[in-house]
Amino acid sequence: MYCRPIGTDFPGDTAVTADPLKGLMLRMWDFQQCDPKRCSGARLARRGVFKKMPLKQPFKGIVLSPNGTMSLSPADRSIIEDKGVSVIDCSWARLAEIPFKQMRAGHHRLLPFLVAANPVNYGKPSKLNCAEAVAATLYICNFVDAAIAVLDEFTWGQEFIKL
């Protein structure tokens, strides 16, 4: 990975993108297991950042899933550019209830070791909410400004970047 100024996608690129989320397909399967007032996925869907999908709708992009067999890497950037990224919005406590086999999806991925900054799971390793998971994915795949735009929807968002 390389360092670059905030507001640019590649070294030498100095143009700031007006809407860093424009053109990215951010999707979500919502199992409505969370408190809607505290659910980051529901909040991002209400604000138009995520688009909800029905359970059996096919999705060919990156799916952030605990059933993934490969870890996300910067090499997944082209899949995100072409097909997007999706999260499974559910409660960590009720994971066994999720019908993973019914989700017809492309590339299931695991995230590397990360620590949550959200108020529900602050400081807990690998207990990210939807906003943190998508932001981490975008950051790892060098969509840094898009990751920051997702996190800017939350008061604790910049804390996640620091952690």
Secondary structure, 3 states (H helix, E strand, C coil): CCCCCCCCCCCCCCCCCCCCCCCCCEEEEECCCCCCCCCHHHHHHHCCCCEEECCCCCEEEEEECCCCCEECCHHHHHHHHHHCEEEEECCHHHHHHCCHHHCCEEEEEECCCCECCCCCCCCCECCCCHHHHHHHHHHHCCCHHHHHHHHCCCCCHHHHHHC
